Amino acid sequence: MGITIPKRISQAILGSLSAGVVPRIGLEYIAVGRKREIQTALEDMENLSEGAAAFRFIIGRYGSGKTFFLQALRNYALDRDYVCADADLSPDKKLTGSSGTGRAAYRELMQRLSTKIRPGGGALEALLQKWINAVQTEMIRSGYSQDENDFASRVEWKIRETINGMEEYVHGFDFSSVLVHYYRAFVSGEDEKKTAALRWIRGEYATRTEAKRFLPVGEIVTDDNWYDHLKLFAAFCVRTGYRGLLVFIDEGVNLYKIANRRSRENNYEKLLSIFNDIMQGKAGWMGFYLGGTPQFLEDERRGLASYPALKSRLEESRFVRSGHVDSGSPVIRLLPLSNEEVFILLERLTEIHALHYGYEPWIGEEEMTAFLELALSSPGAAEFITPREISRDYLALLNILKDQPETDFDELIRREDRRVKAANPDELYAAFQV
């Protein structure tokens, strides 16, 4: 075996792909292709660390690898010491709404907040405590002792110094007050007060009256202002030693699916506001990545193209339409993987499956080519079959062969009953070699 993978990671990879979903860990073992697209995103990240901001639409059809790509970018960002937040839009989680749907999306982002040491989400409290501990350690190294009566007040002064200037942001005064409130509760061991501060940052208060019972604040996170709070949090992340904040939102097609035209346009207006703010340099240290289908982007009746201001900003140039790639475009289109890239994916899945279940793999190039012939034999498959479908079917095949070793491979895939849509099978075989 050429690789070593912990069981929990190989199980996550195999279990997730068999169910048709993207694993949140171990993506580096199965990532193929997308080098150009990933390089574009990595360049964004370098710019973010210098105070810039980026907005990208990740566009691909169902099963083409949008979610995989977003999760891969998330892992790259975590490795580079960025804070990441991700959420999926749904009928109950939108960009804005009249019943808390925008705040619901923000809550999911904050609940799934991740850092390098907490990649699975839920990192908000750990992030705050790590920051406080770092400030305390800095004070000790400066010659102050924890035994001194005024040590806590000196640390609080240092904390206020760290967040100095955040009051200039919209809602920055409340944010700074909540951070100080959290620190005081942390020092005194008052868990209820700490929880109140965390709830405010996560957008869990439904009314200002409820929040004011526990905190010295005048506002809360709402459908209208949640993006301002994300900007605040990005600035805070940088002040606490991280390189910036990356926001990943998937299932943008749920905005396209909103039946009520006015509600749909309100969400597109919110999206336009965020897009303009980022692209005009009004945000800093933040990347915003939104995944959606071509229909979500291009449909002129209900998609983004139906909203003139967005259509004009996202329309491709004549040079891109002629086959060239514009890395500066806000739209990153995920093209289908090549046959060679799919073949590499099958090789990696074969190796991971054998390693996880402890057997010597016997599936080779000929068998993998035969599987791809079968996968591509149905009409239109060469254009429309997706990595999701291929991975799920291939792992099912490997499971059957593992559990029923007497099964004949050729009989299982019924090669003799399939008409391979290729004029010359030898050329198809050669195309899959890597």
Residue pairs with C-beta under 8 A, 6 or more apart in sequence:
1 351
1 354
1 355
2 351
3 29
3 351
3 352
3 355
4 355
5 13
5 26
5 29
5 352
5 355
5 356
7 356
8 25
9 25
9 26
9 29
10 26
10 352
10 355
10 356
11 356
12 23
12 24
12 25
12 26
13 23
13 26
13 29
13 30
13 352
14 352
14 353
14 356
14 395
15 23
16 22
16 23
16 24
17 23
17 30
17 349
17 388
17 391
17 392
17 395
18 392
18 395
18 396
18 399
19 392
20 388
20 392
21 67
22 67
22 68
22 71
23 71
24 71
24 119
24 120
25 75
25 119
25 120
27 68
27 71
27 72
27 75
28 72
28 75
29 348
29 352
30 345
30 348
30 349
30 352
31 68
31 72
32 337
32 341
32 342
32 344
32 345
32 348
33 337
33 338
33 341
34 65
34 69
34 72
34 334
36 325
36 327
37 69
37 332
37 334
38 69
38 72
38 73
38 76
40 56
40 327
40 332
41 56
41 73
41 76
41 287
41 289
41 332
42 76
43 327
44 54
44 56
44 287
45 76
45 77
45 80
45 82
45 243
45 244
45 246
45 287
47 54
48 54
48 82
48 243
48 244
48 246
48 285
48 286
48 287
49 243
49 244
49 285
51 284
51 285
52 281
52 284
52 285
53 278
53 279
53 281
53 283
53 284
53 285
53 286
53 287
53 288
54 278
54 286
54 287
54 288
55 274
55 275
55 278
55 279
55 287
55 288
55 289
55 290
55 330
56 287
56 288
56 289
56 290
56 330
56 331
56 332
57 252
57 290
57 291
57 292
57 297
57 314
57 330
57 331
57 332
58 66
58 69
58 70
58 289
58 290
58 291
58 292
58 332
58 334
59 66
59 291
59 292
59 293
59 294
59 296
59 297
59 331
59 332
59 333
59 334
60 66
60 69
60 291
60 293
60 294
60 333
60 334
61 293
61 294
61 386
62 293
62 386
62 388
63 386
63 387
63 388
63 389
64 334
64 336
64 386
64 387
65 334
65 337
65 386
65 387
65 388
66 250
66 291
66 292
66 334
67 250
67 291
68 387
69 291
69 334
70 86
70 248
70 250
70 289
70 291
71 86
71 248
73 246
73 248
73 289
74 84
74 86
74 114
74 246
74 248
75 119
77 84
77 246
77 287
78 84
78 114
78 115
78 116
78 119
79 116
80 243
81 116
81 242
81 243
82 237
82 242
82 243
82 244
82 245
82 246
83 113
83 114
83 115
83 123
83 127
83 237
83 242
83 244
83 245
83 246
84 113
84 114
84 115
84 245
84 246
84 247
84 248
85 109
85 110
85 112
85 113
85 114
85 230
85 245
85 246
85 247
85 248
86 109
86 112
86 114
86 247
86 248
86 249
86 250
87 93
87 105
87 108
87 109
87 112
87 248
87 249
87 250
88 108
88 249
88 250
88 251
89 95
89 105
89 249
89 250
89 251
89 252
89 254
89 255
90 251
90 254
91 254
91 257
92 101
92 104
93 101
93 104
93 105
93 108
93 254
94 101
94 102
94 104
94 105
94 254
94 255
94 258
94 267
95 102
95 105
95 255
95 267
95 270
95 271
95 274
96 102
96 223
96 224
96 266
96 267
96 269
96 270
97 223
97 263
97 266
97 267
98 223
100 206
100 223
101 223
102 222
102 223
102 224
102 226
102 270
103 203
103 221
103 222
103 223
103 226
105 226
105 249
106 203
106 221
106 226
106 229
106 230
107 202
107 203
107 204
109 230
109 247
109 249
110 124
110 201
110 202
110 203
111 121
111 122
111 202
112 121
112 122
113 121
113 122
113 123
113 124
113 127
114 120
114 121
114 123
115 123
115 126
115 127
115 242
117 123
117 126
117 130
118 126
118 127
124 198
124 201
124 202
125 194
125 198
127 237
127 240
128 179
128 182
128 186
128 198
129 186
130 240
131 162
131 240
131 241
132 155
132 159
132 183
132 186
134 240
134 241
135 155
135 158
135 159
135 162
136 146
136 155
138 158
139 151
139 154
139 155
139 158
140 146
144 151
144 154
145 151
148 154
152 187
155 183
155 187
156 180
156 183
156 184
159 179
159 180
159 183
160 176
160 180
162 239
162 240
163 175
163 176
163 179
163 236
163 239
166 172
166 175
166 176
166 232
166 235
166 236
166 239
167 173
167 176
169 175
169 228
169 231
169 232
169 235
170 225
170 228
170 231
170 232
171 219
171 225
171 228
171 229
171 232
172 232
174 200
174 217
174 218
174 219
175 201
175 229
175 232
175 236
177 215
177 216
177 217
178 197
178 200
178 201
178 215
178 217
179 197
179 236
181 193
181 196
181 197
181 215
181 216
182 193
182 194
182 197
182 198
184 190
184 193
185 191
185 192
185 193
185 194
185 196
185 197
186 194
192 214
193 214
196 214
196 215
197 215
199 205
200 211
200 215
200 217
200 220
200 221
201 233
203 220
203 221
203 226
203 229
205 211
205 220
205 221
206 220
207 220
208 217
208 218
208 219
208 220
211 217
211 220
212 218
219 225
221 229
227 270
227 273
227 274
227 277
230 245
230 247
230 286
231 277
231 283
231 284
231 286
233 245
234 244
234 245
234 283
234 284
234 285
234 286
235 284
235 285
237 244
237 245
237 285
238 244
238 284
238 285
243 285
244 285
244 286
244 287
245 285
245 286
245 287
246 286
246 287
246 289
247 286
247 287
247 288
247 289
248 289
248 291
249 288
249 289
249 290
249 291
250 290
250 291
251 291
251 292
252 290
252 291
252 292
252 293
252 296
253 292
253 293
253 295
253 296
255 264
255 267
255 268
255 271
255 292
255 296
256 264
256 292
256 293
256 295
256 296
256 299
256 302
256 303
258 264
258 267
264 302
265 307
268 304
268 306
268 307
268 310
269 307
271 290
271 304
271 310
272 307
272 309
272 310
272 313
274 288
275 310
275 313
275 330
277 283
278 286
278 288
279 313
279 330
295 303
296 303
296 304
297 303
297 304
297 305
297 314
297 331
298 304
298 305
299 305
299 306
300 306
300 311
304 310
304 311
304 314
305 311
305 314
313 330
314 330
314 331
316 326
316 329
316 331
317 326
317 329
319 326
320 326
320 329
336 383
336 386
337 345
337 387
339 372
339 431
339 432
340 431
340 432
340 434
342 372
342 387
342 390
343 368
343 369
343 372
343 432
343 433
343 434
344 434
345 387
345 390
345 391
346 368
346 371
346 372
346 390
346 394
347 368
347 434
349 391
349 394
349 395
349 398
350 361
350 363
350 368
350 398
351 361
353 361
353 395
353 398
353 402
354 360
354 361
357 402
359 402
363 398
363 401
363 409
365 432
365 433
366 429
367 409
368 432
369 428
369 429
369 432
370 409
370 410
370 413
370 415
371 394
371 397
371 413
372 390
372 432
373 415
373 418
373 420
373 422
373 425
373 428
374 413
374 414
374 415
374 418
374 420
375 381
375 385
375 389
375 390
375 393
376 382
376 385
376 420
376 421
377 418
377 419
377 420
377 421
379 421
381 421
382 421
397 412
397 413
400 407
400 412
401 407
401 409
401 412
410 416
420 428
422 428
